[in-house]
Amino acid sequence: MVTKHDIRNGIRGGIGRFKREVTASFTKEELGALCAALEITDTTDPIASTARMRQQIRVAVGLVDGREEAADDAFSKPELEAIAAAIGVKPVSGDEPDPLF
């Protein structure tokens, strides 16, 4: 079974970021890279809030029609699946980082 952690790691790999061994929400830098991958141009400002970036991502992948109606909290599993599909990533179960040694 593919978990939220697996999907997030698939997305991280798809946007050129490092996969994580432990479950963790996206960092501000990862959200910024995801915005760039989705060609969201009005959130590339380094001081843009993570909440605003999450809203714009939800709009960009078609989860909501406008930022005003978009939630600004962490992504749910169905939302992560939609994001992965939007960037062309097929998450796999047990998607862990490659060992560094």
N, C-alpha and C positions, 0 to 999 in steps of 0.2 A: 504494500500500500504506500502510495506517495504521500508524504507528510508536508505540512506547511514549511518545515525546515528544508526539505528536499526541493520544494518549488522555489523558495527564496535563494537557495544555493544555485539552482539552475539559472535563475534570473541574474544573480551575481556573475556567474560565468559568462552569460550571454551579453553582459554589458562591460566585460573586461575587468571585473573586480575579483578579489580573492574570495573563495568559498570559505565558510566558517565551519569549525568542528562542533561548535555549540549553537543551540538555537538562539538567534538574536534578530531583533527587528532591523530594518535597514538603517544605516547611518545617514547623516545629512549628505555626506559625499556620495554614497551609493544612490540616494534619491536624486541628487543632481545629475549623476551619470545616467540614471534611468530616464530622467527628463530629457537629457540630450539625445539618448537613443530613440525616444519617442518624438523627437523634434519639437519639444515644447520650448519655445523661445523666451517666454516671459517669466520663467523661473530659473534662469541660469545665473541670476544675480547671486553672488556668494552669501548675501545676507537674507535671502529669501527664507521664509520659515519652512520647517519641515511639514507643518500642517498645510500650508499653501501648496507645497509640491505634491503632497498626497492628493489634495483636491484636484490639481491639474492633471495628475496621472489618471485619476478616475474618469475625468472628462475625456482625456485623449484616447483611452481604450474603450470608450462607449458605455461605461457603467452608469453614467448620469449625463444629462443634457447640459448642465451648467455648473460652474463652480459653486454658486450659491446653494445648490441642493446637494453638493457632495460632502460626505463626511470627511473629517480631517484626522481621524484616528488610525491606528494600525490596520493593515489590510487583512481581510478575512481570506479563508482558503479559496472560495470561488473567485474573489477579486484577484488573488495571486495567480490563479489559473488563467484568468482573462489577460492579465499583464504578460504572463509568459507567452501566451498565444500571440499577443500583439507584437512581441519582439522576436517571435519565431523560435522559441525555446520549448523543447519537449522534456519536462522534468522526469527524472528517473528516481526510483526508490533507492535509498542509501547513498545519495549524492554527497559524498564527503570530499574534502580537499585531498589532493595528492600529497604524500609525505614529502617533507622538505629534505630528507636525507636519503 
